[in-house]
Amino acid sequence: MLLCLVCFQTYAQDSSLHVKTLQGVDVRAVRMEPLTSKASMPVTVISKKALDMMGSRRLDEVLREQTGLALVSDIGAGSRAVGVQMQGLGSAYIMVLIDGQPMIGRNSGNFDLSRITVSEIERIEIVKGASSCLFGSEALGGVINIITRQNITNGRQAMAQVRYGTQNNTDITLEGETPFAAGKADASLSLNFFHTDGFNVNPYLTQGVTAPPYNSYSMQGRMRYKLGPAHTLSFTGRGALRTSVNESVYGTGMAANKDKMNESDLNGSVALLSSISNNWKLKTQYYLTRYESNQRVSNGKATLQRNEFAQYFHRLEVQTVNNISNTVSVTGGVGGNLETMAHNEFINGNAMSAAFAYMQGDWKPGVKAGARLGFRYDYHNYYGGRINPGIGFNYSPFSFLDIKAAVGTGYKTPGFKERFQVFTNPQAGYTVVGVEQAASVLASMQANGQISEIRPIAKTISNDLKPETSVSYNLGITLTPVKMVKIEVSGFYNDLSNFINTVQVATQTNFQPVWSYINLKKSFTGGMEANVSWAGIKGLEVSAGYQLLYAKDRGMIDSVKSGRYPYNKVRNNETGETRASKASDYIGLENRSRHMGNVRVFYEYAPLGMSATFRVNYRGKAGYDDANNNRFLDKYDTFIDGYYLLNASLEKKLVKDKLSVQLTVDNLMDYTDMLMPAQPGRIVMLGAKWRFTGNTQRINQIKE
């Protein structure tokens, strides 16, 4: 379980185009804001309008452009998995929600963000920093909440969109909604098809692609019925299917590896929203989701790899919001989860159950200050119970200055795959083994002549992989010196004990690595983030963001300082020069960039129905591998080079805004790197959208 201490009142980057401040509960309707509106640190809200202007197609494309977020390929999860980093913490620490409910189907703790199409999304809420007082485990780094369409109309409307471009990327969306029962109810349906041929960034691959081709089909439906002025019943359902086949060959005359994978993702919920009084709202919800994946890698008739994984997740929850007075409100809830998982490689038929209860009080005695106090209790049938208290503060000494702070602690146990996984990436050729399989797998590979080198660190791999604990600190300052300018600066620090890290333990005869996991006794991630936005001209917004990140293992620093072998030497493999190491030689944890930044320009000229965006995203170099075998990253090791990505879009609306034509160009400079198998080259897409509208006046909103 994770424990966090939270501060009062969420804030967000305020923009008419893509971010806004979350508002309080509207007591005139049966309506409850998402729990992300009560999270500890800033909530960035990416609006539907911004998603449309950017022309993004999948969720990973959207998130890679946000300040402080890095999209990385997880070496333990294969070529199809791309995870998100937040505050230097990886995908296993980021909770992904859809309409406030957890999405499942993680590969090595990595949630593949490309599974989610942007067409279904109304807005995206991103919470940075520890948020587990409300959300429980897996939220130490933050929360990504995907909000789908929530609006009721009093008229029928529909939309059809087709986009086509590079790599035979094809994106087709159909959606529609209609009210019925004399305006007491409405229903909506969204359908999406996406195809890509995939792409190759590895020059040693003579046939096939590093990012596999796939077809993706998704459908989402929603129906709501107002039982009366105080009660609304809601049903939602979502289904997604993705299929892919990839044949790859490394080197002339070698046989092709065939990688075939099918994924299905289904979830549904039923919820009753009740307005007990103007100040007391109640939500009762049952949620079910199922994820299944089947993968087979073969070489001719021989099966090289087989992965069959199925996961079910049930949740029943009752949530309440009570505005006791103008200065005090209470949010609480109780519920339970039942989760089952089966995998052909390690554990089959496992069931995990959990119960939880949380309560949080908000106190705002005046306009300048406020406080938040709460707790969450989680009980797990395998790991036992843990209580998570929380407290935080907000202070605004002046109308143009807002200060917020949060402190939190966390607890996270090793996953099944970190303990038992044996996985080989058929495209790249590397292997990942769980700690309880490492010794036997390395011995078997060595006996079969597949290993050219076993590194000394392999001796430190232990079956007793320990749970992680942490303490997290966050401080945020928002300054609005003038109405058109907003400046946000925040600092964060995560003190980690027994942090689970991926390390290379051996090299195969094909020169590809073998990876496993170790605990880093003492490590930390820390840094600062800054955002500046300017909207001084109508229709124009210019913003810039920057993150500075330090992520290091304290034990490594101590080992280098003490001069213990093998940390006592630094070797330049190109020249053969070796010298004594010093603490400043240590770069930090793998796959973290010291510097990241972005600049974005959004412009809309309403009289001509035209809009355009231009975005530049920078990610500094990140350590990839300890090439000189001294067990820590130094300047002579292997790095992913720093790079810029330039993206642009241009849209024109016609026929009284019913028709829009859009051109998008992602990665304008066509930058690729074989160490980033999930980063495609230049992608050009041309699309058209037609809206079928009747009377679309909004008569109500029910936001869950």
C-alpha positions, 0 to 999 in steps of 0.5 A, a space after each residue: 500500500 502507499 501512504 501519502 500526506 496531502 495538501 489543500 485545494 488542487 490547482 492547474 495551469 489555467 488556459 482556454 485551450 488545454 488546461 483549466 482549474 477544476 471547479 467545486 461541486 454543482 449542488 443544482 444537479 446530481 453531480 460529483 467531481 472526480 477524486 482527482 479534484 481533491 488530490 494533493 498536488 497540481 492537476 493538469 487538465 488537457 481538454 478535448 479542444 486541445 486534443 483536437 487541435 494537436 491531432 493526436 491519435 493515441 494516449 501515449 502521443 498526448 502524454 509525451 508532450 506534457 511537462 515532467 512526463 517521459 515516455 520510455 520503452 520498458 526493457 522488461 516489457 517487450 517491444 509493444 509496451 511504452 510506459 510513462 515516467 513522472 517525477 523520475 518514477 516509472 510506470 509501475 508507480 503511476 495509476 491509470 484510471 478511466 472515469 475514476 476506475 483503475 485500468 488493468 493489463 500491465 506488462 512488467 508493471 508497464 501500462 501500454 498507453 497506446 491501447 487507448 484511443 484519443 477519440 473516446 476522451 473528453 479530457 485528461 487529468 494528470 496528478 503529479 506527486 503522491 496521491 495514494 490517500 485517495 487512490 491506494 497503491 500504485 499512485 506514489 508517482 501520480 495519477 492519470 485519469 481519462 474522462 470519457 464523454 459525460 454530457 447530455 444533450 437535448 438533440 441528436 448529434 453524430 461525428 465521422 472522422 477519417 485520417 490516413 498517413 505515413 506507415 499506412 496509419 489509418 484512424 477511423 472514428 464514428 460516434 453519436 448520441 441522442 436523448 430519449 424518454 422526454 429528455 430524462 435519459 441519453 445514450 452515446 456510442 463511439 467506435 474506432 478503428 486504427 491500423 499501423 504498419 509499425 516501424 523499424 529503428 534498428 539498422 541490424 534488423 533486415 526484415 520486419 519492424 521493431 514496433 509491430 504492426 497492429 489493428 485496433 478496434 474499440 467501442 464505448 457506450 454509455 446510457 443514463 436515466 434520471 430516476 427523479 430529481 435526486 437520482 440518476 442511474 448510469 451504465 457504461 461499457 468499453 471494449 477493445 481488441 488489438 491484433 498484430 503479427 510481426 516477422 523479423 530477421 536479424 542478418 542475412 540467411 537467418 530464419 525469421 521469427 514470427 511474433 503474433 499477439 492478440 489483446 482484449 480489454 473489456 470493462 463496464 460499470 453501473 452507478 447510482 448517483 443520489 442527491 440526498 440534499 443540496 449539500 450531500 451527494 452519494 455515489 454507489 458503483 460496481 465496476 468490472 474489467 477484464 484484460 487478456 493477452 495471448 502471444 506466441 513467438 515462433 521460428 519455423 515450427 518451433 515455439 520460442 516464446 509463449 505468453 498467455 495472460 488473463 486478469 479480472 478485476 471487480 470493484 464495489 464502492 460507495 462514495 459520498 461528498 458532504 458540504 457540512 458548512 461553507 468552510 468544511 466538507 467531507 469526502 469518504 468512501 468504502 469498497 472492496 476489490 477482487 482480482 484474479 490473474 493467470 499466466 502460463 509462465 509463472 503463477 496460475 489461478 491466483 486471486 487477490 482480494 482487498 478492502 478499503 475505506 477513506 475519509 478526507 476533510 477539507 477546511 477553509 477558514 478564509 480566502 487565504 488559507 486552508 487545510 486538508 486532513 484524511 486517512 485511507 485504510 487498505 487491507 490485502 489478503 496477502 500483504 495485510 493491512 495498512 492505514 494511510 493518514 494525510 494532512 496538508 496546507 494551502 496559503 495565499 498571502 496575496 491574490 497573485 500568489 498561491 503556495 501549496 505543500 505535501 508530504 507522503 510516504 509509500 509502500 510497494 511490494 514486488 510484483 509476480 513478474 519481478 519475481 518469476 518472469 522469464 521473457 525474451 524480446 524476439 525483435 531485439 533479442 534481449 532477455 529479462 528474468 525474475 529474481 527467483 528464476 535468475 540463477 537457473 535460467 543463467 545456468 541453463 543459457 550458459 550450458 547451451 552456449 548462449 552466454 558470453 559473459 556473466 557480470 559480477 552483479 549477477 551474484 547479488 541477485 536474491 530471491 528475497 526481493 524486498 518491498 519498497 518504502 518511500 517518503 515524498 515531499 512536494 512544494 508548489 508555488 503559483 504566481 500570476 503577476 498579470 492576468 495574461 501571464 501565469 508562472 508555476 514552480 514546484 519542487 519534489 523529492 522522493 526518498 526511496 528504500 529498497 527501490 526495485 531497479 532493473 540491471 544487466 546481469 549477463 551478455 548473450 553470444 548475440 551481444 544482447 543483454 540479460 536483465 534482472 532486478 535488485 533492491 537499491 538500499 537507499 536512493 532518491 529522485 528529486 528536482 523541480 518543474 517550471 511552467 510559464 504561459 502567456 495569452 496576451 493576444 486573442 486566440 494565441 497561447 504560448 507556453 513553456 515548461 521545464 523539468 530538472 531531475 536527479 535520480 541516484 542510488 545513495 548506496 552507489 555514491 557511498 561505494 564510489 566514495 569508499 573506493 570499493 571494487 569494482 566501483 573504484 575505477 572508471 574506464 574509457 573503453 574506446 581508449 583503454 584509459 582507466 583511472 580512479 573514480 570519484 563521486 562526481 563520475 556517478 550519473 544516476 539511475 538508468 533511463 532518466 533524463 536530467 533535463 526535459 522541456 517543451 515550448 508550445 504555440 496554440 493559435 486559433 483565428 475564429 473568423 476564418 475557422 483556422 487553427 494551428 499548433 507548433 510544439 517542440 519537446 526536448 529530452 536530455 540524454 539518459 543512461 542506458 547501460 553500464 558498458 565498462 562493468 563498474 556497476 554504475 553509470 558514468 560518462 563512458 557508458 552507453 547513453 540515449 542521446 538527447 533529442 528534440 521532437 517537433 510537431 505541428 498541426 493545421 486545421 480549417 473548418 468549413 460548411 459552418 464548422 460542420 466539416 474540418 480538414 486537418 494536417 498533422 506532422 509529428 517528429 518533423 525532423 525524422 529523429 530515431 534512435 535504436 535505443 528507443 524502439 517506441 519512437 517512430 520517425 516522421 509521421 504525416 497524417 491528413 484527416 477530415 471530420 464531419 459533424 451531424 448536429 441537430 439542436 445541441 443545446 446543453 440541458 444538463 451535465 452529470 460528471 462522475 
